[in-house]
Amino acid sequence: MDRTERFYRIDQLLNEYTVVPIDTFLSELGVSRATFKRDLEYLRDRLNAPIEWDRDTGGYRFIKANPLSPKYELPGLWFNASEIHALLSMRHLLQNLGPGLLSPHVDPLLTRLKLLLESADIPVDSVEKRIRILRVNARSYEPEHFAPIATAVLQRKKLELGYYTRGRDETGDRLVSPQRLTHYRDNWYLDAWCHLRNGIRSFSLDAIRRVRLINEAALDVSEQELDEILGTGYGIFSGKEVKWAQLRFTPERARWVSREAWHPEQKSRFDEQGLYYLSVPYSDDRELVMDILKHGANVQVLEPSSLRERIASELKHMQYIYGS
């Protein structure tokens, strides 16, 4: 058994018997005398266990605790070392999804988890050192905006946003009915019904300049309608008018691309020459164009002609820039 399990067994033995000889502990726990001593020291010093050695009876027992002393109790939910590592890893991942979002709520739990992990003789900082999370193209936003937005999403309340529109380089007010939060490519988006535009829009959290929670019930949009608008397009861009891009990758690049998910409804196949054919739906080609261009000459757009022309135009413009 690991150390956390031993703590529970020590507590159980002391509660079952008035006095427990050390040989009984060593036999039940399957550890050396030195290991048992370390466990006992941890229980006393870190978890405030009122355990003492009774010289007259030759064993350990619980004594009546001083009312002014810190209370001793084992947590109602106890994790083993691997479970604690998994929890800390999840916390590390969530922190990287949005720095500062969870600290007020998770830090008290993290303190207890660190204490438990130390009891298993595993360094706490091993999670941060050994698990690397690289955030690429993540745009910064105001962490304090996340709480009221999440509250509005879950409690189904309206929000008033001060939203910066990059295309027009201006900030305007928007009244929205939040539907869901989406984390996509290292950035957070609020999917909401925009009462100004009278339609579903995705608002990037980094472009939100101010937030005010409105005590009015949000307009509900069905999951089916959300998926029809947001789920059928490519990437974060929405739209109901869907086209299908037909792409062909070289056999070499196919070793990577064939393992990637570009869209939940994508279709793919290999031909006898090892060429990889990928079909993905899109309604707005901006993000799709970027993903195609990063593969350079290893991909060719077969259909539709409008997408081929868009890629060709980008390449001509790039050639003009670098050629001059």
N, C-alpha and C positions, 0 to 999 in steps of 0.2 A: 504494500500500500504506500501511497505517497504521503508527504508530510501533513497535508490538510486532512487526509483521512485518519492519520494517526491522532491528530488533535481531537477529532470526534470520538475515537475509541478511548483515549485517555479520559475524556469527560464522561463517557458512558460507564467506564469501570469505576470511577470515583463516585458516581451516583448510585451504582448498583451495590457497592460494598462500602462499609464504614471506613475500612483501611485497606489499602492495596499495596502489598509488598513489591519491591522493585523487580524481583524475579518474575512476578506475574506480568508486569508491564512488558518486560523484555521478551517473554514468551508470546504474549498476545500480539505485540507489535512487530516482532521479528527484527529487532534492531539491536545495536550494541548499546552498552551502558552510556558511552559518550554521546551517542545520538539521542538517546532518551533524555539525557541531561540538557542538551540543547533545546529539545522540544519543550521541556518543562520550563526552562528559562524564558523561552518565547511566550508561552502561555501566561506566565506570571508578569513579565515586563511589558509585553505588547498588548495582551488581551485582558490583563488585570485579573487573571484567575487566582482566587484565594486558596492556593494549595500549599501545604506545609508538610514537612517530615515529622512524623510522630515517633520520637525516640523510644517511648515506652512500648509501643505495639510493633515497632519495626516496619512501618509502611507510611505511605502518603495518604492524606485525607484532605477533604475540603474543610475549611474553618469558616466561622461566621464572619462575614465581611464587615469592615468598618462602614457605617452608613455614609460617611463623608468621602470614602474612597470611590474612584471611578467604577462604574458598574461592569461586572464581568458577564458576558454572554457570547456564545458562538452565534454567528449570523444564521438566520433561519434558512437562508439559501447559501450553500457552500459550493464553491467551484474547485475542481481540480486544476492542476497547473496548466494543462493543455487548453481547458475551457477559458481560463483567465487570459492566456495568451491570445486566444481567438477574440475575446472581448476587447482587449487592449488594441489588437490589430484593427478591429472594426472601428474603434474610437479614433485611431490614427488615420484611417481612411476617411472617416466622416469629417475630421478636422481639416483634411486637405480638400474636401469638397467645398468647404466654406469656412475659412479660418475665423474663429471667434464665435461661430453660430451656436455651438453647443456648450461652450465653457461654463456659463452660469448654471446649466442644468446637469451637466455630466461630471464636472469636477468633483463634487462630493462623492459620487459613485466611484470615480477614478481613484480617489484617495483610498477608499476601502479595497478596491481591486489591487492597487499597488501593495497594500499591506498584506493581502492574501498571497500575492505573487512572491513577495519577499519570504513569506513563510515556506514557500516551496524551493527556496535557495536558487531562484532564477533572477538574474539582474533585471530590474525594471526597464532600464534604458535600452535593453536588447531589442525591444520592438522598434523604437525610432532608428536605432543603428542598423538593424538587419532587414528592415522592410522599407524599401525605397518607393516613394510615390512622387512621380514627376508630373507637374501640372504644366501642360503646354497650351499656349494661346489663351490662358485664363485671364479674363479681364477683371479688374478690381471693382468692387462695389461697396456700398456702405453696409456693414454687418447689421447695424441697428434696424435697417429696413426689413430684414428677413423675418423677424418675429411678428410684426403686425401683418405682413403679407401671409405668412403661414397661418396665423390666427384667422384671417379673413377666409382663406381657402377652406380650413377645417370647420369653421363656425358658420360658413355660408353667409358672409357679410360683404357689402360693397366696399370698394376702396376708391379714394381720390388720389391720383398720381400726378406728380409733376414729371413729365416724361420728355427726355431729350431725343429728338429725331435727327439722326446723323445726316440723312440725305438733304434736309433743309437747314441744318445747323441751327435749330431753334428748339426751345423748351415750351411745351404747352400743357394745359390741364386736361386730364382724362378721368372720367368716371367709369369704373369697370366693375364687372361682376366676376370675381376670380373663380376659375374652374379647377386648376391644378398647377402644381409646380413641376418643372421639368429640368433635370440636370443633363446637359448635352454638350459633349466635347469640352469639358472642364468649365462650363458656364451655366448659370441658372437662368431660367426663363419662366415667366408667369403667363400661362395660357388663360385668357379671360375674354368675356364678352365686353366689347368696347361700346359704351352707350353713345359715344360721339360718332363712331363709324358704323354703328348698328351691325356689328359682325364680330366674329371670333378673331382675335389677334394674339400674337405672342410678344410679350414685353421683356426685353433683356434687363435683368436686375441691375446691371452696371449702368444702364441709361436712365434709371429711376433717380430723380433728384430729390423728391420728397414723397412721403406717404402719409395718408390720414385714413384711419379706420372709420367707416361710416356705419352707424347703427341702423342699417336698413338691410332687409333680406336681399341676398344676391339673386339675380336671375339664373336659374339652372338650365344648363344645356346638356342634353343627353349624351351619354358616352358614344353612341352611334354617330351622332352629328359631329362630335369632336373628332372622332377617328376619320370620318369622311372628309373633314376639312384639313386636319393636321396630320393625320396618319397616312394619307395617300400620297402626299407630296414627298419631295426628297429633302432629307435633313430637317432643318428647323423651319424651312419655308413652307407655307400652307397654300391651299388652293384646291378647287374642285375640278378644274379642267386638267386632266391628267394625260400626259404623253408617256411613251415608253422609249427609253434610250437603249439602243443596241450597241454594245461595246465588244471589241475583240482584243484580247491581250496575247502577247507573245508567250510561248511555252515557259521561258525563264521567269517572267513576271507572274505567270499563273501560279507558280509555287507559293507565292504570298497571297495574291488576290483571291485565289480560290478558297482560302481559309477565312476570308473577311466577310462580314455581313454589311452590305451597303444599304439594304432596305429589307424589312420583314417579308415583303412579297416578291423579292428578286427571284429571277429564274436563271439558271446557268447550265452549261454543258461544255464538254471537251469534244474536239473532233479528232480524227485519226492522226493528225499531225501534231497534236498536243496544244493547239490553240484553244484558248479559253474564251467562251462567249458568255457575256453577262448582260441581262436585261433588267433595268430598274425603272420604276415609275417616277415621274417628276412633274411638278406643276410650275415651278420657278427654277430656272437653270443656274442661278448664281452659284450655289454651293456645289452643284454637280460639276460645273465647269472647272472649279478649283480642284476638285478631286481627280478629274480627268487629266488636267494639265500636269499634275505632280508626277504622273507616270510617263511623261515625255513621249518618246517615239515607241514605247512599249505597249501603247494602246491606240486603237483606231476607232472612231465613232462611225458606225455603219448607218444608223438611222436615229432620229429623223434628219432630214436634210437641213432643217433650221438649226439643229444642234451642231451638225458638221460645219455649217457656215459660221456659227458663233465661235467655235474652236479655231477655225481657219483665220477668222478676223483677229482673234487674240494673238495668234502666232505671227501674223503679218505685222501687227502693231509692235510686238516684242522684237521682231527682226528689224523693224525700222529704228526702234530705240537703241538696240545694241549695234546695229549696222552703222549708225551714224556716230 
